[in-house]
Amino acid sequence: MTATAEPRAGAGGPHATRPIDDETARTIRGFEAYGDGDWDEIAREAIGEERIVVNMGPQHPSTHGVLRLMLEIDGETVTEARAGIGYLHTGIEKNMEFRTWTQGPTFCTRMDYVAPFFQEVAFCLATERLLGVTDDVPERASVIRVLMMELNRITSHLICLGTGGNEMGATTVMTVAFTAREEILRLFEAVTGLRMNHAYIRPGGVALDVPEGFTTQARDALKKVRGYLKDLGDLMLANPIFRSRLTDVGVLNLAGCMALGVTGPVLRSTGLPYDVRKAAPYCGYETYDFDVPVSKNADCYDRAVLRLEECYQSLGLAEQALTRLDASEGEPVIVADKKIAWPAQLAIGSDGQGNSLEHIRKIMGTSMESLIHHFKLVTEGFPVPAGQAWQTVEHPRGELGVHAVSDGGTRPYRAHFRDPSFNNLQATSVMCEGGQVADVVVAVASLDPVLGGVDR
Amino acid sequence: MSDEKDKVTPDKATQDEAALDKAAQGRAVQDKAAQGTGLSGSGAGGEPGDLERVASPLEVVEVRHGMFGAHDSGDTSGYGGLVRPVALPGPSSRPYGSWFDRVVDVLTEVLREEGVDADAAIEKVVVDLHGARAADAPQAELTLYVTREHLLPVCQALRDDQDLRFELSLGVSGVHYPHETGRELHAVYHLVSVTHNRRLRLEVTAPDEDPHVPSTTSVYPANDWHERETYDFFGIVFDGHPGLARIEMPDDWEGHPQRKDYPLGGIPVEYKGATVPPPDTRRAYS
């Protein structure tokens, strides 16, 4: 066959689809892979300088959800990498403008669904700033928030390490990580009733107190989690395949992190101990004893080690929080201001819903004004003074920021979430270009993007 | 709002609005509000006659009609004629407290050295105390309103000067204030100084008719995607951005979804015989 393709087969041949036979088709160069010489030569002859662009995703399992990577490859080497997002955009921020401030956590918890408590806490802290009640949030509520966030940090890191291991073919890493995560999810279920999408943190405090006997249950679970973490560390960190796949892959140095606004374990793997819990403490983190682990090689292996180390730090924090929970038994878990606080001492009713029987008895039986007030608080919501607030928390993936604007009404005028994965994905190009295609998977896994948070 | 403000509760907001009403007495606020021009003047203590001359207008975010916030049912309260503009906290006066004064001073000095008119560049300085007594409380926030022409030199100075060193940008978020004529679109930049452990907010405004703001990607490459997102959702065009394309919405999408004039949409949902209206048609109290 010559370089210019002849119309193949006779016009009368059996064809499911008729062969295209027009002016355009005649000008397309065809080639046939035969003759002597390497594939390289044939390819060079056939496609010359043409670029090969491979679409990885949005449905590829190792892109952690609907992330689309556009890779320009030369053999096995990635010469250019671009990330495309937006496949999971659900308009949560816009929707929040049409709900009350108390309904806000129900929405923002669904952003980064692997770490839901962080969005809830950040949004509630921003709301409390606008309300000017930051210092009035009861100690016990802050302790519960810290406990939930630290447990959530462990589950999030376990997802990162487990799925990251699975992507490299180590299924056992995933099963161990998910088993450990399961222990903590049971704790979440005991406290909030749900394993994800909790909507448990409320402006002013939390929705309800932890159930009776929770601290004992949590201590037992954390003991098991500690064991699983050790197994995971043994399985991963000394494994020669794991080491060689991750070492010196996806390097991003301190200057690169700063320029691209990358925070979290990726930034700390360059040696900078920047952690919002230390830099701008919230929820009383300044009163807890914990370290910010750092390393200096800035590669994927260091990030995996850091995440594991952070899990141990979070275990320590959770244990401190449990001690404080025992000490503050019976204290309030939401601000005293009745203009803001929903009833928070709830019991499970016959309908399976949480109800405060004492509160119902009061508003239904003794005080018409209380009934009106409760009705207005729940249906209208509480007004929040006009202004804007910016609150950041240390999310498992970096610095999560909430920009909340109020127009003095009962709904947010604007709620913007600076999701760390959204920002960190910008580093995909610089971390993947020049490496192998297989390393792209490792590098993206070390960024640990969750597309629900990226697209919101 | 003044610095003495010790505690902000929902009730206090109503008082502030009442104070605004008083300040606006004798002026045809209703007419102005109807024209969508909003209210200009300073928040506290301004004589009614001075209002027009004050340089920094209040950021009017909303104009309320009636007494109780509900605007879809008939007015039975007798307060239907009440019109109240709602404004964001106005400019603060010195001393701002904490490190805020120093940062503003250093920035002014650096800008002067660069040959930039610092007074023109920094429109106003707002300190949000958020219920704290003093500016050194962790919840106190500093906002610098910067004119868009001077955004780049301000960012450059904030990033590079050794006494400022806001080296980490946490991104850009947009806000749409349709009531603020000539300043409808706001781009808000959140900066962090890891060196000095400080947080700062820059705010830039642009009118709806000319929605252009210079891109800050040359100073903070991290703002690349954030600016694309703000363009996508608000239609703010960041001049000089290397590839200002939509990022969340499809490329052929029409409109900018998070603007206030863009409807939320939704359909009524029938559940167990009752019909739940879509959220944007339910009764609102703000």
Contacts between the chains, C-beta under 8 A, distances in Angstrom:
chain1	res1	chain2	res2	distance
A	85	B	247	6.5
A	85	B	248	7.2
A	86	B	246	7.6
A	86	B	247	5.9
A	86	B	248	4.4
A	86	B	249	6.7
A	86	B	250	7.4
A	89	B	248	4.3
A	89	B	249	6.8
A	91	B	257	6.6
A	93	B	258	6.6
A	94	B	257	6.0
A	94	B	258	5.4
A	94	B	264	6.2
A	95	B	264	7.0
A	95	B	279	7.1
A	97	B	264	7.8
A	98	B	264	5.6
A	98	B	279	4.2
A	98	B	280	5.5
A	98	B	282	7.8
A	98	B	284	7.9
A	99	B	279	6.8
A	129	B	128	7.9
A	129	B	130	4.2
A	129	B	131	7.6
A	129	B	139	5.0
A	129	B	141	7.9
A	130	B	8	7.9
A	130	B	130	6.8
A	131	B	8	6.7
A	131	B	9	7.3
A	131	B	10	7.3
A	131	B	131	7.3
A	132	B	7	5.9
A	132	B	8	3.4
A	132	B	9	6.8
A	132	B	12	7.9
A	132	B	129	8.0
A	132	B	130	5.5
A	132	B	131	2.4
A	132	B	132	7.9
A	133	B	9	7.9
A	133	B	131	6.5
A	134	B	130	6.4
A	134	B	131	6.2
A	134	B	132	7.4
A	134	B	138	7.9
A	134	B	139	4.7
A	135	B	131	7.1
A	135	B	132	7.6
A	258	B	167	5.4
A	258	B	168	5.9
A	258	B	194	7.8
A	259	B	220	7.6
A	259	B	221	4.8
A	259	B	222	6.6
A	260	B	221	5.9
A	260	B	222	5.1
A	261	B	168	6.2
A	261	B	169	5.5
A	261	B	170	6.3
A	261	B	171	6.7
A	261	B	220	7.2
A	261	B	222	2.8
A	261	B	223	7.7
A	262	B	222	7.8
A	263	B	168	7.6
A	272	B	194	7.2
A	274	B	194	5.5
A	279	B	194	7.4
A	279	B	197	5.4
A	280	B	138	6.4
A	280	B	197	7.4
A	280	B	199	6.7
A	281	B	138	7.1
A	282	B	138	7.5
A	337	B	9	7.0
A	339	B	9	7.0
A	339	B	10	5.4
A	339	B	11	7.5
A	340	B	10	7.5
A	380	B	69	7.4
A	380	B	285	4.4
A	381	B	285	7.0
A	382	B	10	5.6
A	383	B	10	4.6
A	383	B	13	5.9
A	383	B	14	7.7
A	383	B	69	7.9
A	383	B	285	7.9
A	383	B	286	7.1
A	384	B	10	7.0
A	384	B	13	7.6
A	385	B	8	5.0
A	385	B	10	7.0
A	385	B	12	6.4
A	385	B	13	3.9
A	385	B	16	7.1
A	386	B	13	6.7
A	386	B	16	7.8
A	386	B	61	6.0
A	386	B	62	7.8
A	386	B	86	5.2
A	386	B	87	6.5
A	386	B	88	5.3
A	386	B	89	7.4
A	387	B	88	5.8
A	387	B	89	5.3
A	387	B	128	5.8
A	387	B	130	7.7
A	388	B	88	6.8
A	388	B	128	7.1
A	388	B	143	7.6
A	388	B	175	7.8
A	388	B	188	7.6
A	388	B	201	8.0
A	389	B	128	6.8
A	389	B	130	6.3
A	389	B	139	7.9
A	389	B	141	6.8
A	390	B	141	6.2
A	390	B	190	5.6
A	390	B	199	7.2
A	390	B	201	6.0
A	392	B	170	7.0
A	392	B	199	7.7
A	399	B	170	6.3
A	399	B	192	7.9
A	401	B	170	5.2
A	401	B	171	7.2
A	401	B	190	6.0
A	403	B	173	4.6
A	403	B	188	6.3
A	403	B	190	7.0
A	405	B	61	7.8
A	405	B	175	5.6
A	407	B	61	4.1
A	407	B	62	4.2
A	407	B	86	5.5
A	407	B	286	6.4
A	408	B	13	5.2
A	408	B	17	6.9
A	408	B	61	7.5
A	408	B	62	6.7
A	408	B	86	4.5
A	408	B	286	7.0
A	409	B	62	7.0
A	409	B	69	6.8
A	409	B	86	8.0
A	409	B	284	7.6
A	409	B	285	6.6
A	409	B	286	1.8
A	410	B	69	7.3
A	410	B	284	7.9
A	410	B	285	4.8
A	410	B	286	5.0
A	411	B	284	6.9
A	411	B	286	5.4
A	413	B	61	6.2
A	413	B	62	7.7
A	413	B	175	7.5
A	414	B	173	7.7
A	414	B	175	4.9
A	414	B	176	7.8
A	414	B	258	7.7
A	416	B	173	3.8
A	416	B	174	7.8
A	418	B	170	5.4
A	418	B	171	4.8
A	418	B	173	7.1
A	418	B	190	6.9
A	418	B	226	7.7
A	422	B	225	6.6
A	422	B	229	7.8
A	423	B	170	7.6
A	423	B	171	6.3
A	423	B	222	6.3
A	423	B	225	6.9
A	423	B	226	7.3
A	425	B	225	7.6
A	426	B	221	7.9
A	426	B	222	6.8
A	426	B	224	6.1
A	426	B	225	5.3
A	455	B	248	6.0
A	456	B	248	7.8
